[in-house]
Amino acid sequence: MPSSIANHPDRLLPADPAVRQIARELHADVESLPIISPHGHVDAAMIANDTPFPDPTALLLSPDHYVTRLLHANGVPLEQLRVGGTSEVTALDAWKTFCRNWDLFDGTASGYWLRQEFVDVFGLDDLDISEATAEVTFKTLQAKIDEPGFRPRALMDSFNIEVLATTDDPLDPLDAHRALAADPTFASRVLPTFRPDAYIKFWGAGFAQKADALIQTAGDGATGYDGYLRAMANRRRYFVEHGAVSSDHGSHSAATLRLSRGEAASLFEKGIAGTATMAEGYAFEAHMMYQQAAMAVEDGLVMTMHPGVHRNTHSSTLKKFGPDTGHDIPFSVDFSTGLQPLLEDFGTAKGFHFIPFTIDETVFSREIAPLAGFFPSVYIGAPWWFLDAPDAMMRFRSAVTETAGFSRSSGFIDDTRAFCSIPARHDASRRIEASFLARLVAEHRITEDRAHEIIVDVVDGAPRRAFKL
């Protein structure tokens, strides 16, 4: 792993020397700004308890489905990577498998992030990643992990993370968030995010039990659909009281549906009884997306939507290794039609913020940018999941800016469980923004002074504005 690649000051910047110089100066404006991470999947309890990381495999390999899915595609069984808590091989053996296949990550976003982590976080400047160096690499990383300064709280400081949002079950008591907020020695903000998917999807495992627990916990004595809605609203307020600024929805599609109380209640009862068809399940979810928007107008939570993914498509992998293990596959989504009921009723509501995310690049310029270019509630979600990669981020910026400008952006989100990749991901985004703006300056489409103002706003101002920070 040549340090000249990972440490090169011009990584991701334009190849043209004149444009590159402009990009360098723009990147310098934002390189040291604090990280604002308003959507992600880091465990708040890990930070609150300052839990030590166990080993390089558990930290960098096994939980990172970006990494494990590509290895699996190239013939590596997931149990050889200790995915999903499996332990057929040792952590060192799993690491050796990864190092043996390191070349597979050339050109990928995962390879880029990992190089940055190895160099900037772990100090592996002079070490190649290969089968021959696997054991040495593992021991070097383990020694770093075992240092007192490599605990989560210390890394929050060294990574310069000002805001980190987690993703949380509606019935989570949020004890870790409460403890962090009350700790005078902890400067960062770790914010919960209300994620009710498991309490909305009829087809999810244990839906009826979860919905009943929600009603029993927060329904104020009401039952059925009425108690369900009341409990949902009450738990949202509980999250607001504990610092939440947004709710997040991994909906199947972008569909929203305005149903009468009787229609919705009838569907809810079918969902509880387990007799609903998939079409009825999708209809209820679409209705609840509409209801979540209505609640957001009342309680002020920003509403983010992440549709368009067939989840856990390989049943045998799901059974053995669990969800979020690399077999989720995107599909195309109709945002303009699906969101019409929601935006018709709430798109101009005062204080409502709605952020749609997509992994369908075709809708950036065709649907999402035009929606954000009209509705004051709509902010454009950053490139997400398969698109949070350098070339895709550049395509995103080109696709949306000519229609919606820079002001309608949500800012970058890392959407990650891989805690140590957060600085690399945010720096990659900042370099792409610098490169895009540098081209506009070089083409005399904006002034250089204005570009310096814009890059600070898209990196720092946009997430604060979109997520009400």
Backbone hydrogen bonds, N-H to C=O, Kabsch-Sander energy under -0.5 kcal/mol:
donor,donor_aa,acceptor,acceptor_aa,energy
5,I,2,P,-1.6
6,A,2,P,-1.4
7,N,3,S,-2.9
8,H,5,I,-0.6
11,R,8,H,-1.7
13,L,10,D,-2.1
20,R,16,D,-2.9
21,Q,17,P,-1.8
22,I,18,A,-1.2
23,A,19,V,-2.3
24,R,20,R,-2.6
25,E,21,Q,-1.8
26,L,22,I,-2.1
27,H,23,A,-3.0
28,A,24,R,-2.0
29,D,25,E,-0.8
29,D,26,L,-0.9
30,V,26,L,-0.7
30,V,27,H,-1.1
31,E,27,H,-1.9
33,L,30,V,-1.4
35,I,160,N,-3.2
37,S,35,I,-0.6
37,S,163,V,-2.7
41,H,416,T,-2.2
44,A,42,V,-0.5
46,M,43,D,-0.5
47,I,43,D,-1.1
48,A,44,A,-2.8
49,N,45,A,-2.8
50,D,47,I,-0.6
51,T,46,M,-2.1
59,L,55,D,-1.9
60,L,56,P,-3.0
61,L,56,P,-0.6
61,L,57,T,-1.7
62,S,57,T,-2.2
64,D,61,L,-1.6
65,H,63,P,-1.1
67,V,64,D,-1.0
68,T,64,D,-2.4
69,R,65,H,-1.7
70,L,66,Y,-0.7
71,L,67,V,-1.6
72,H,68,T,-2.6
73,A,69,R,-2.2
74,N,70,L,-1.0
74,N,71,L,-0.6
75,G,72,H,-1.9
76,V,71,L,-2.1
80,Q,77,P,-1.5
81,L,78,L,-1.7
82,R,79,E,-1.0
83,V,78,L,-1.7
85,G,82,R,-0.9
86,T,83,V,-1.5
89,V,79,E,-0.5
94,A,90,T,-2.3
95,W,91,A,-2.0
96,K,92,L,-2.3
97,T,93,D,-2.0
98,F,94,A,-2.1
99,C,95,W,-2.7
100,R,96,K,-2.4
101,N,97,T,-1.0
101,N,98,F,-0.7
102,W,99,C,-1.4
104,L,101,N,-2.0
105,F,102,W,-2.0
106,D,103,D,-1.5
108,T,105,F,-1.9
112,Y,108,T,-1.7
113,W,109,A,-2.7
114,L,110,S,-2.7
115,R,111,G,-2.2
116,Q,112,Y,-2.0
117,E,113,W,-2.6
118,F,114,L,-3.1
119,V,115,R,-2.1
120,D,116,Q,-3.0
121,V,116,Q,-0.6
121,V,117,E,-1.6
122,F,117,E,-2.0
123,G,119,V,-0.7
124,L,118,F,-3.2
125,D,123,G,-0.7
127,L,124,L,-1.3
128,D,126,D,-0.5
130,S,128,D,-0.7
134,A,130,S,-0.5
134,A,131,E,-0.8
137,T,133,T,-3.0
138,F,134,A,-2.7
139,K,135,E,-2.3
140,T,136,V,-2.4
141,L,137,T,-2.8
142,Q,138,F,-2.7
143,A,139,K,-2.2
144,K,140,T,-1.7
145,I,141,L,-2.7
146,D,142,Q,-2.0
147,E,144,K,-1.3
150,F,147,E,-2.0
151,R,148,P,-0.9
155,L,151,R,-2.2
156,M,152,P,-2.2
157,D,153,R,-1.4
158,S,154,A,-2.6
159,F,155,L,-2.9
160,N,157,D,-1.1
161,I,156,M,-2.4
162,E,35,I,-2.0
162,E,160,N,-0.8
163,V,35,I,-1.6
164,L,189,R,-2.9
165,A,37,S,-2.9
166,T,191,L,-2.9
168,D,193,T,-2.7
172,D,169,D,-2.2
178,R,174,L,-2.2
179,A,175,D,-2.5
180,L,176,A,-2.2
181,A,177,H,-2.5
182,A,178,R,-1.6
183,D,179,A,-0.6
183,D,180,L,-0.9
186,F,183,D,-1.6
187,A,185,T,-0.6
189,R,162,E,-2.8
190,V,188,S,-0.6
191,L,164,L,-1.9
191,L,189,R,-0.6
194,F,246,S,-1.7
195,R,168,D,-2.0
195,R,193,T,-0.6
199,Y,196,P,-2.0
200,I,197,D,-2.0
201,K,197,D,-2.3
202,F,200,I,-0.7
204,G,201,K,-1.4
207,F,204,G,-1.5
210,K,206,G,-2.4
211,A,207,F,-3.1
212,D,208,A,-2.2
213,A,209,Q,-2.3
214,L,210,K,-2.4
215,I,211,A,-2.3
216,Q,212,D,-2.9
217,T,213,A,-2.1
218,A,214,L,-2.5
219,G,215,I,-2.2
222,A,219,G,-2.1
226,D,223,T,-0.5
227,G,223,T,-2.1
228,Y,224,G,-2.2
229,L,225,Y,-2.6
230,R,226,D,-2.3
231,A,227,G,-2.6
232,M,228,Y,-2.4
233,A,229,L,-2.4
234,N,230,R,-2.5
235,R,231,A,-2.6
236,R,232,M,-2.0
237,R,233,A,-2.0
238,Y,234,N,-2.1
239,F,235,R,-2.2
240,V,236,R,-2.2
241,E,237,R,-2.5
242,H,238,Y,-0.8
242,H,239,F,-0.8
243,G,240,V,-1.8
244,A,239,F,-2.6
245,V,192,P,-0.6
247,S,302,V,-3.1
248,D,194,F,-2.9
249,H,304,T,-1.5
251,S,249,H,-1.5
256,T,338,G,-1.6
257,L,286,A,-1.7
259,L,257,L,-0.8
264,A,260,S,-2.5
265,A,261,R,-2.8
266,S,262,G,-2.1
267,L,263,E,-2.0
268,F,264,A,-2.6
269,E,265,A,-2.3
270,K,266,S,-1.6
271,G,267,L,-2.4
272,I,268,F,-2.4
273,A,269,E,-2.1
274,G,270,K,-1.2
275,T,270,K,-2.1
276,A,270,K,-0.9
281,G,277,T,-2.2
282,Y,278,M,-2.8
283,A,279,A,-2.1
284,F,280,E,-2.3
285,E,281,G,-2.3
286,A,282,Y,-2.5
287,H,283,A,-2.2
288,M,284,F,-2.6
289,M,285,E,-1.9
290,Y,286,A,-1.6
291,Q,287,H,-2.4
292,Q,288,M,-2.7
293,A,289,M,-1.7
294,A,290,Y,-2.1
295,M,291,Q,-2.5
296,A,292,Q,-2.1
297,V,293,A,-1.9
298,E,294,A,-1.0
299,D,295,M,-3.0
300,G,296,A,-2.4
302,V,245,V,-2.9
303,M,353,H,-2.7
304,T,247,S,-2.6
304,T,302,V,-0.6
305,M,355,I,-2.2
306,H,249,H,-3.1
308,G,252,H,-1.9
310,H,329,I,-3.4
311,R,309,V,-0.9
313,T,327,H,-2.8
315,S,313,T,-0.8
318,L,314,H,-2.3
319,K,315,S,-2.5
320,K,316,S,-1.9
321,F,317,T,-3.2
322,G,317,T,-0.7
322,G,318,L,-1.6
329,I,310,H,-2.2
331,F,308,G,-2.0
335,F,333,V,-0.9
338,G,334,D,-1.3
339,L,335,F,-2.9
340,Q,337,T,-0.9
343,L,339,L,-3.0
344,E,340,Q,-2.6
345,D,341,P,-1.6
346,F,342,L,-2.6
347,G,343,L,-1.7
349,A,346,F,-1.6
352,F,349,A,-1.6
354,F,377,S,-3.5
355,I,303,M,-3.0
357,F,305,M,-2.7
361,E,359,I,-0.7
363,V,360,D,-1.8
364,F,361,E,-1.2
366,R,362,T,-0.7
367,E,363,V,-2.3
368,I,363,V,-2.6
369,A,364,F,-2.6
371,L,367,E,-2.3
372,A,368,I,-2.7
373,G,369,A,-1.7
374,F,371,L,-1.3
375,F,371,L,-2.5
377,S,347,G,-1.3
378,V,375,F,-1.1
379,Y,354,F,-2.4
380,I,408,R,-3.6
381,G,356,P,-1.8
381,G,379,Y,-0.6
384,W,358,T,-0.8
387,L,384,W,-2.1
388,D,385,W,-1.2
389,A,387,L,-2.1
393,M,389,A,-3.0
394,M,390,P,-1.9
395,R,391,D,-2.3
396,F,392,A,-2.6
397,R,393,M,-2.3
398,S,394,M,-2.2
399,A,395,R,-2.3
400,V,396,F,-2.2
401,T,397,R,-1.7
402,E,398,S,-0.7
403,T,400,V,-0.6
404,A,400,V,-2.8
405,G,401,T,-2.5
408,R,404,A,-0.6
409,S,406,F,-1.3
410,S,380,I,-2.1
415,D,39,H,-1.8
419,F,417,R,-1.6
421,S,418,A,-2.1
422,I,419,F,-1.5
425,R,421,S,-2.5
426,H,422,I,-2.3
427,D,423,P,-2.4
428,A,424,A,-2.2
429,S,425,R,-2.0
430,R,426,H,-2.2
431,R,427,D,-2.3
432,I,428,A,-2.1
433,E,429,S,-2.5
434,A,430,R,-2.1
435,S,431,R,-2.3
436,F,432,I,-2.6
437,L,433,E,-2.5
438,A,434,A,-2.3
439,R,435,S,-1.7
440,L,436,F,-1.7
441,V,437,L,-2.2
442,A,438,A,-2.7
443,E,439,R,-2.0
444,H,441,V,-1.8
445,R,440,L,-3.2
446,I,440,L,-1.0
451,A,447,T,-2.1
452,H,448,E,-1.8
453,E,449,D,-1.3
454,I,450,R,-2.6
455,I,451,A,-2.4
456,V,452,H,-1.0
457,D,453,E,-1.7
458,V,454,I,-3.0
459,V,455,I,-1.7
460,D,456,V,-2.5
461,G,456,V,-1.2
462,A,457,D,-3.6
464,R,460,D,-1.1
465,R,461,G,-2.5
466,A,462,A,-3.2
467,F,463,P,-2.1
468,K,465,R,-0.9
469,L,464,R,-2.8
